[in-house]
């Protein structure tokens, strides 16, 4: 696996560091609305569709499903052996909106386990 310029998951900017993990691939697939990536319309997730939904069990299940669908290509193309996603409630943020938190575990092609967290805005 080569190295990539690391992305800051809060700002989306480059950090100036190099990484050899799947962090950028996970971040881009979860943050990009499905169908809007200029180079490949199959990259992205449907998580943005949940922004107006209430933080209820059904929406949390959808968040997991949408994340798993977005990350499945990493397994299909061989960069990851496995991806698992679980969700927890995070409550309200400073703006009064709600958030649930996705916990993503990726086993890369070399067998290394990496864990990422990704907030999903809900009403």
N, CA, C and O of each residue as an XYZ file, in Angstrom:
492
protein
N       0.843     -1.161      0.000
C       0.000      0.000      0.000
C       0.894      1.231      0.000
O       1.861      1.286      0.761
N       0.593      2.219     -0.836
C       1.367      3.446     -0.910
C       0.965      4.407      0.195
O       0.183      4.065      1.082
N       1.512      5.619      0.127
C       1.145      6.625      1.108
C       0.339      7.712      0.439
O       0.507      7.996     -0.747
N      -0.538      8.315      1.217
C      -1.380      9.412      0.755
C      -1.149     10.610      1.648
O      -0.674     10.467      2.774
N      -1.482     11.793      1.155
C      -1.493     12.987      1.988
C      -2.695     12.870      2.921
O      -3.815     12.638      2.463
N      -2.473     13.029      4.216
C      -3.541     12.859      5.201
C      -4.534     14.007      5.131
O      -4.162     15.166      4.946
N      -5.810     13.656      5.285
C      -6.882     14.645      5.359
C      -7.297     14.816      6.804
O      -7.397     13.838      7.544
N      -7.541     16.057      7.215
C      -8.093     16.345      8.529
C      -9.593     16.073      8.455
O     -10.291     16.690      7.651
N     -10.092     15.165      9.278
C     -11.502     14.771      9.187
C     -12.447     15.860      9.685
O     -13.645     15.790      9.408
N     -11.958     16.853     10.403
C     -12.816     17.951     10.849
C     -12.937     19.041      9.797
O     -14.024     19.573      9.573
N     -11.818     19.377      9.146
C     -11.838     20.482      8.190
C     -11.868     20.026      6.734
O     -12.296     20.782      5.862
N     -11.417     18.791      6.457
C     -11.322     18.320      5.080
C     -10.058     18.785      4.383
O      -9.850     18.483      3.208
N      -9.202     19.524      5.102
C      -7.949     20.033      4.539
C      -6.837     19.005      4.697
O      -6.917     18.111      5.540
N      -5.793     19.144      3.871
C      -4.612     18.305      4.021
C      -3.855     18.715      5.281
O      -3.795     19.898      5.614
N      -3.277     17.740      5.980
C      -2.557     18.008      7.230
C      -1.068     18.221      7.023
O      -0.399     18.722      7.927
N      -0.529     17.861      5.876
C       0.901     17.939      5.635
C       1.617     16.649      6.007
O       2.824     16.529      5.797
N       0.887     15.684      6.558
C       1.458     14.392      6.922
C       1.150     13.373      5.833
O       0.256     13.574      5.011
N       1.902     12.279      5.839
C       1.666     11.164      4.923
C       1.109     10.002      5.729
O       1.528      9.786      6.866
N       0.177      9.254      5.167
C      -0.399      8.094      5.839
C      -0.376      6.901      4.894
O      -0.364      7.060      3.674
N      -0.371      5.715      5.470
C      -0.425      4.503      4.653
C      -1.635      3.659      5.076
O      -1.634      2.437      4.927
N      -2.652      4.323      5.597
C      -3.862      3.628      6.017
C      -4.994      3.942      5.036
O      -4.807      4.664      4.057
N      -6.145      3.395      5.318
C      -7.327      3.646      4.488
C      -8.154      4.820      5.016
O      -9.312      4.981      4.631
N      -7.573      5.637      5.891
C      -8.309      6.746      6.515
C      -8.930      7.683      5.488
O     -10.097      8.050      5.624
N      -8.182      8.077      4.470
C      -8.730      8.988      3.461
C      -9.868      8.340      2.685
O     -10.886      8.976      2.414
N      -9.691      7.080      2.331
C     -10.728      6.378      1.567
C     -12.015      6.281      2.381
O     -13.105      6.481      1.845
N     -11.895      5.976      3.664
C     -13.072      5.890      4.533
C     -13.722      7.266      4.635
O     -14.932      7.397      4.449
N     -12.933      8.278      4.926
C     -13.449      9.645      5.075
C     -14.188     10.115      3.813
O     -15.316     10.602      3.893
N     -13.550      9.964      2.660
C     -14.166     10.440      1.418
C     -15.455      9.700      1.086
O     -16.412     10.307      0.607
N     -15.486      8.402      1.335
C     -16.686      7.624      1.025
C     -17.849      7.971      1.948
O     -19.006      7.904      1.534
N     -17.558      8.340      3.186
C     -18.629      8.686      4.118
C     -19.077     10.136      3.966
O     -20.260     10.430      4.137
N     -18.162     11.046      3.652
C     -18.480     12.473      3.569
C     -19.075     12.903      2.230
O     -19.828     13.876      2.173
N     -18.754     12.205      1.175
C     -19.201     12.597     -0.163
C     -20.604     12.068     -0.421
O     -20.838     10.865     -0.300
N     -21.546     12.946     -0.777
C     -22.870     12.450     -1.161
C     -22.754     11.542     -2.389
O     -22.083     11.884     -3.363
N     -23.404     10.402     -2.331
C     -23.346      9.415     -3.411
C     -23.708     10.059     -4.747
O     -24.721     10.746     -4.871
N     -22.855      9.818     -5.739
C     -23.112     10.300     -7.094
C     -22.515     11.659     -7.408
O     -22.631     12.129     -8.539
N     -21.868     12.314     -6.420
C     -21.353     13.659     -6.663
C     -19.846     13.726     -6.842
O     -19.323     14.800     -7.136
N     -19.127     12.621     -6.677
C     -17.663     12.637     -6.846
C     -17.348     12.766     -8.322
O     -17.807     11.954     -9.126
N     -16.576     13.768     -8.688
C     -16.323     14.086    -10.091
C     -15.647     12.951    -10.850
O     -15.908     12.764    -12.038
N     -14.784     12.192    -10.185
C     -14.015     11.164    -10.879
C     -14.721      9.813    -10.931
O     -14.394      8.974    -11.769
N     -15.692      9.599    -10.036
C     -16.361      8.297     -9.970
C     -17.696      8.454     -9.252
O     -17.719      8.576     -8.028
N     -18.801      8.455     -9.978
C     -20.103      8.663     -9.348
C     -20.533      7.540     -8.401
O     -21.536      7.682     -7.702
N     -19.794      6.429     -8.364
C     -20.160      5.361     -7.433
C     -19.532      5.567     -6.052
O     -19.842      4.824     -5.121
N     -18.656      6.564     -5.906
C     -18.023      6.866     -4.614
C     -18.956      7.763     -3.814
O     -19.494      8.741     -4.334
N     -19.139      7.420     -2.552
C     -19.939      8.264     -1.669
C     -20.969      7.466     -0.903
O     -21.082      6.248     -1.047
N     -21.715      8.185     -0.084
C     -22.730      7.542      0.752
C     -24.040      8.313      0.690
O     -24.124      9.406      0.130
N     -25.041      7.712      1.276
C     -26.352      8.352      1.378
C     -26.548      8.983      2.758
O     -27.664      9.380      3.090
N     -25.495      9.085      3.566
C     -25.613      9.611      4.920
C     -26.179     11.028      4.954
O     -26.874     11.398      5.900
N     -25.884     11.820      3.924
C     -26.404     13.194      3.882
C     -27.933     13.228      3.876
O     -28.526     14.240      4.253
N     -28.574     12.149      3.458
C     -30.039     12.090      3.420
C     -30.653     12.054      4.814
O     -31.853     12.281      4.967
N     -29.849     11.774      5.826
C     -30.362     11.635      7.196
C     -30.379     12.944      7.966
O     -30.845     12.968      9.105
N     -29.892     14.027      7.392
C     -29.788     15.294      8.108
C     -31.123     15.807      8.631
O     -31.140     16.486      9.658
N     -32.219     15.522      7.986
C     -33.526     16.010      8.429
C     -34.316     14.957      9.202
O     -35.467     15.185      9.574
N     -33.702     13.823      9.438
C     -34.359     12.738     10.169
C     -34.129     12.883     11.672
O     -33.139     13.472     12.106
N     -35.048     12.343     12.451
C     -34.915     12.338     13.909
C     -33.899     11.285     14.327
O     -33.673     10.312     13.608
N     -33.291     11.481     15.487
C     -32.323     10.524     16.021
C     -33.092      9.407     16.724
O     -33.242      9.407     17.946
N     -33.572      8.459     15.924
C     -34.332      7.315     16.437
C     -33.670      6.033     15.923
O     -32.806      6.075     15.047
N     -34.086      4.907     16.477
C     -33.457      3.621     16.149
C     -33.467      3.344     14.645
O     -32.469      2.862     14.110
N     -34.558      3.633     13.959
C     -34.656      3.380     12.517
C     -33.597      4.163     11.755
O     -32.979      3.636     10.830
N     -33.388      5.403     12.134
C     -32.404      6.250     11.451
C     -30.993      5.773     11.759
O     -30.122      5.828     10.891
N     -30.754      5.311     12.961
C     -29.434      4.763     13.298
C     -29.146      3.510     12.467
O     -28.022      3.310     12.006
N     -30.167      2.670     12.280
C     -29.975      1.481     11.427
C     -29.670      1.892      9.992
O     -28.821      1.286      9.338
N     -30.359      2.923      9.500
C     -30.082      3.418      8.149
C     -28.662      3.967      8.045
O     -27.995      3.764      7.031
N     -28.196      4.658      9.076
C     -26.841      5.205      9.059
C     -25.821      4.082      8.926
O     -24.867      4.195      8.157
N     -26.016      3.005      9.668
C     -25.111      1.853      9.570
C     -25.173      1.261      8.169
O     -24.139      0.985      7.561
N     -26.387      1.067      7.656
C     -26.558      0.481      6.326
C     -25.901      1.355      5.259
O     -25.195      0.839      4.393
N     -26.121      2.666      5.307
C     -25.548      3.563      4.306
C     -24.023      3.568      4.378
O     -23.355      3.607      3.344
N     -23.465      3.529      5.593
C     -22.007      3.501      5.750
C     -21.439      2.194      5.220
O     -20.430      2.200      4.516
N     -22.072      1.079      5.549
C     -21.586     -0.216      5.051
C     -21.616     -0.268      3.534
O     -20.684     -0.776      2.911
N     -22.683      0.255      2.930
C     -22.769      0.278      1.463
C     -21.662      1.151      0.863
O     -21.073      0.791     -0.156
N     -21.381      2.283      1.486
C     -20.363      3.194      0.969
C     -18.966      2.601      1.074
O     -18.113      2.874      0.231
N     -18.724      1.791      2.105
C     -17.393      1.245      2.352
C     -17.168     -0.126      1.712
O     -16.028     -0.586      1.650
N     -18.209     -0.782      1.241
C     -18.085     -2.102      0.627
C     -17.089     -2.140     -0.533
O     -16.395     -3.146     -0.680
N     -16.981     -1.096     -1.368
C     -15.985     -1.146     -2.454
C     -14.552     -1.333     -1.973
O     -13.722     -1.841     -2.727
N     -14.235     -0.939     -0.744
C     -12.885     -1.166     -0.213
C     -12.602     -2.657     -0.066
O     -11.471     -3.106     -0.253
N     -13.648     -3.424      0.274
C     -13.518     -4.880      0.387
C     -13.512     -5.495     -1.008
O     -12.702     -6.373     -1.304
N     -14.402     -5.037     -1.843
C     -14.534     -5.572     -3.199
C     -13.245     -5.413     -3.996
O     -12.848     -6.329     -4.716
N     -12.584     -4.255     -3.876
C     -11.360     -4.048     -4.655
C     -10.100     -4.565     -3.954
O      -8.996     -4.400     -4.473
N     -10.254     -5.190     -2.782
C      -9.144     -5.850     -2.118
C      -8.298     -4.993     -1.197
O      -7.318     -5.478     -0.631
N      -8.659     -3.725     -1.038
C      -7.870     -2.880     -0.129
C      -8.178     -3.175      1.331
O      -7.367     -2.884      2.210
N      -9.349     -3.752      1.594
C      -9.725     -4.126      2.959
C     -10.236     -5.555      2.957
O     -10.834     -6.014      1.983
N      -9.998     -6.247      4.047
C     -10.533     -7.604      4.211
C     -11.944     -7.564      4.770
O     -12.787     -8.385      4.410
N     -12.197     -6.603      5.655
C     -13.504     -6.517      6.292
C     -13.764     -5.096      6.780
O     -12.842     -4.341      7.090
N     -15.048     -4.759      6.837
C     -15.493     -3.474      7.374
C     -16.678     -3.761      8.282
O     -17.582     -4.505      7.904
N     -16.682     -3.179      9.476
C     -17.849     -3.296     10.343
C     -18.187     -1.916     10.886
O     -17.300     -1.109     11.166
N     -19.481     -1.657     11.030
C     -19.961     -0.348     11.468
C     -20.965     -0.546     12.586
O     -21.884     -1.356     12.469
N     -20.787      0.198     13.677
C     -21.798      0.255     14.730
C     -22.089      1.729     14.991
O     -21.304      2.598     14.612
N     -23.210      2.009     15.635
C     -23.633      3.393     15.849
C     -23.971      3.606     17.319
O     -24.426      2.697     18.013
N     -23.734      4.830     17.768
C     -24.154      5.223     19.112
C     -24.756      6.621     19.030
O     -24.453      7.382     18.112
N     -25.601      6.950     19.985
C     -26.187      8.282     20.032
C     -25.200      9.254     20.637
O     -24.448      8.897     21.543
N     -25.194     10.468     20.149
C     -24.261     11.475     20.627
C     -25.005     12.654     21.231
O     -24.394     13.474     21.917
N     -26.298     12.759     20.997
C     -27.059     13.868     21.553
C     -27.038     15.099     20.678
O     -26.876     15.009     19.461
N     -27.203     16.250     21.304
C     -27.292     17.534     20.605
C     -25.929     18.202     20.496
O     -25.081     18.061     21.377
N     -25.732     18.939     19.391
C     -24.502     19.716     19.263
C     -24.788     21.164     19.655
O     -25.905     21.478     20.066
N     -23.810     22.041     19.537
C     -23.945     23.437     19.963
C     -25.014     24.195     19.187
O     -25.581     25.157     19.706
N     -25.297     23.785     17.964
C     -26.287     24.485     17.149
C     -27.703     23.973     17.400
O     -28.651     24.455     16.779
N     -27.860     23.003     18.301
C     -29.185     22.467     18.600
C     -29.550     21.264     17.760
O     -30.596     20.653     17.978
N     -28.704     20.912     16.799
C     -28.949     19.730     15.970
C     -28.494     18.469     16.679
O     -27.731     18.526     17.643
N     -28.963     17.341     16.199
C     -28.563     16.075     16.790
C     -27.464     15.412     15.986
O     -27.221     15.744     14.826
N     -26.809     14.469     16.634
C     -25.767     13.697     15.957
C     -25.803     12.275     16.479
O     -26.033     12.029     17.663
N     -25.570     11.345     15.567
C     -25.254      9.991     16.002
C     -23.821      9.738     15.535
O     -23.346     10.370     14.591
N     -23.155      8.831     16.189
C     -21.742      8.607     15.923
C     -21.537      7.208     15.369
O     -21.924      6.220     15.994
N     -20.919      7.128     14.179
C     -20.576      5.842     13.588
C     -19.181      5.440     14.041
O     -18.255      6.250     14.033
N     -19.045      4.188     14.435
C     -17.746      3.618     14.790
C     -17.430      2.591     13.703
O     -18.100      1.564     13.593
N     -16.413      2.877     12.910
C     -16.072      2.062     11.748
C     -14.769      1.332     12.030
O     -13.754      1.956     12.337
N     -14.799      0.003     11.926
C     -13.572     -0.781     12.048
C     -13.264     -1.393     10.693
O     -14.103     -2.062     10.089
N     -12.039     -1.151     10.226
C     -11.597     -1.653      8.938
C     -10.396     -2.555      9.163
O      -9.446     -2.183      9.853
N     -10.445     -3.744      8.576
C      -9.273     -4.621      8.541
C      -8.707     -4.493      7.144
O      -9.338     -4.902      6.169
N      -7.504     -3.919      7.046
C      -6.934     -3.682      5.718
C      -6.383     -4.970      5.117
O      -6.412     -6.023      5.756
N      -5.886     -4.885      3.902
C      -5.422     -6.068      3.175
C      -4.272     -6.775      3.886
O      -4.080     -7.978      3.713
N      -3.508     -6.031      4.684
C      -2.383     -6.620      5.424
C      -2.817     -7.198      6.772
O      -1.995     -7.755      7.500
N      -4.111     -7.068      7.110
C      -4.626     -7.602      8.359
C      -4.592     -6.630      9.521
O      -4.929     -7.008     10.642
N      -4.190     -5.372      9.284
C      -4.180     -4.360     10.349
C      -5.597     -3.855     10.595
O      -6.356     -3.614      9.657
N      -5.941     -3.699     11.872
C      -7.254     -3.172     12.251
C      -7.140     -1.679     12.518
O      -6.257     -1.234     13.251
N      -8.033     -0.917     11.923
C      -8.067      0.524     12.130
C      -9.495      0.899     12.509
O     -10.450      0.335     11.976
N      -9.639      1.848     13.425
C     -10.952      2.289     13.867
C     -11.092      3.781     13.588
O     -10.184      4.567     13.856
N     -12.234      4.148     13.050
C     -12.537      5.538     12.732
C     -13.885      5.881     13.342
O     -14.748      5.014     13.479
N     -14.065      7.135     13.707
C     -15.376      7.598     14.153
C     -15.842      8.667     13.182
O     -15.053      9.468     12.680
N     -17.136      8.659     12.932
C     -17.702      9.590     11.961
C     -19.055     10.066     12.475
O     -19.975      9.260     12.616
N     -19.195     11.377     12.762
C     -20.493     11.894     13.204
C     -21.447     12.055     12.026
O     -21.037     12.419     10.923
N     -22.717     11.780     12.274
C     -23.761     11.949     11.264
C     -24.797     12.890     11.845
O     -25.374     12.616     12.897
N     -25.033     13.999     11.161
C     -25.995     14.992     11.631
C     -27.415     14.485     11.394
O     -27.753     14.008     10.311
N     -28.223     14.599     12.423
C     -29.647     14.292     12.353
C     -30.407     15.411     13.048
O     -29.794     16.247     13.712
N     -31.731     15.447     12.912
C     -32.517     16.511     13.562
C     -32.695     16.262     15.034
O     -33.330     17.060     15.723
